Amino acid sequence: MPSSPDMALRPRQDIPALTGARGPAALAVVAYHLPVDPTTPGTTSWFGLEPIFMRGHLGVAFFFILSGFIIHHVYRNVFASSLNSNDVKRFVLYRFARIWPLHIVTMVGALLLYAVAVLVFNRVPGDVDSYSPLSILANTLMVQSWFGIGSPNVPAWSISAEWAAYLAFPFLCWLLMRLPLLGWIVLGIAALLLTGTEFTTHPLGRIATGFVIGMVLRECEGRLGLARHLGRFTGVGVLALLLAGCWLLPEESLLPYTLGFAILILALCNPGDWLAGLAARKPLVYLGEISFALYMVHAVVWSAFKNLLRIVAPGIEPTAHLPVLAGTILSLLAAAALYHLIEIPGRNMLRRGHRPAPQHAAETGLSSAEARPAR
């Protein structure tokens, strides 16, 4: 029997540790783009941490899995037994309001930087097609990565992929809820085995595997209570293995990281886990709340900062310790400002006249892609 919208839209429980985990994942992406910026070859030594920085892009894979987990956690009861058109419309509106305002503002910021580079400094970026009218239109509609079109704000490719997952979720959830538990397990294994194959070279293939793994993880956790069977230090142990893999595994080895991220998410759902307790602390939860803004704005801030540095202090290497630290701090400050001035007001404005969204990290915290990512 269909659950009422008021009850169905209410999450079973809040999991603050999952919000807290988003911040470090977003910082991993920042580390991938700043210290090892390929457009700014540097000679600075990062104390042997370069292998970790080089795999910072895996933060997006974590976001995709987390997005599927949280969206299914919050909305599974809404679409488990029926596809009510009002519920589908409300879900799509909530997700659109979650990501579009910040996406548009950061895209405009990237376009302004492009205009300054061309009109003031007579410099044309190499990826000029990413600033074309077609690209701007596709980015405004959040469909750019579906068709292999670039983005003025580079990280926005994942927002386009996340948007595709949001549009598919109600129908996918309704269909998958007809499966027995064994069917869910088989589906999860299949998605895991596709990870790192040719299928995931396309953004839609990548979001499909990660998002489905997250959904399967949440469904199995709900039916089997997997998290409560994990030890107190499972989260720390898995995190240590993930970090060790940065030195031990080939850079293209996505599957073992994906498996590690799945277990890590389960560990963070266990209130008794030490790492979950740390991630649930207020400073990390706040960092997680602004993580979507950090993910979306850091490339724009870094582009402006490093080019300004080249003008005012040409002898300083942008990827040296102090410039990177300054760029990171500026990105965090910009993210906090955008979270409070754009993300929350924009979300509330677009949702005006509709029922309040679920009070959960999926609504208040990066999607998917989010990669937060986004969720």
Disulfide bonds with the S-S distance in Angstrom:
none
